[in-house]
């Protein structure tokens, strides 16, 4: 299955937030699924972080590439 993650789903997944349902978490964690994240989500995360409206558990420039690779998530231009 191909799935487009929204910003919240991506952030909740990588942080282990329980707001993401078990079913959604299972789909995202399944490496048989083709996952994509819009570049607009990355912009949103970067902007909210720079404005102090979002606090990440690691610096943006380290966290995002590492999580995309670890979870086999591609960027959708």
N, C-alpha and C positions, 0 to 999 in steps of 0.2 A: 504494500500500500504506500502511496505517496502522500505525505502530509505536510502542510504549511503550518508551522508553529507561530502563534502570535507571541507578542512580547512577554505577556504575563506567563503564558504556559512555559516558555523557554526559561524565564527567570525562576519560576516556581520549581521547575524540574531540576535545574542545576543547583538550587539551594536546598532542595529536599522539603520545600514548603508543603504542608498538608492541605493547602487549598486546591492543589491539583488532585483530581480523582485518581483512585488506584487504576482504573481502566485507562485513563489518559497516560499515566505514568508508565504503565505496561507497554502501551503502543509506542511511546517515545523511546523506551529502553530496548525495544525489539530491533536488533540490527538488521532484520529482514525488511524493515520498513525504510523507505527513502524519505528522509526528513530534510526540509528546507526552512530557512529563516530569511525573511525579507531584509534587505539592506536598510529599509525604513525602520525596522525594529532596532537595528544597531544604532542608527541615528537617534532614535528615541531614548535608548539607554544612555548614550553618550551625553545627550542634552540634559536629561534629567539628573545624571550624575554630576555634570558640571554646575548645574543650578542648585545642587544640594538637596534635590527632591528624591534622590535614590542613592542608597549607600550599598555598594557592592562589597563582597567579602574579600576581594583581591582587586588590584588596579585593573581598570578596563582593558588596557593594552596587553595584559597578561592573561586575564580571566577569559575573555571572549575567544581568542584563538585556541586556547587550551581546551575549553569546553566544546567548541565546534569540532575539533579534531577527536577528542575523547569520545564524543557521542555521535560521530559520523554525520554531522549536520552540515549541509551545503548552504551557501549564501545564494539567495535569489536576487539578481540585480533589479 
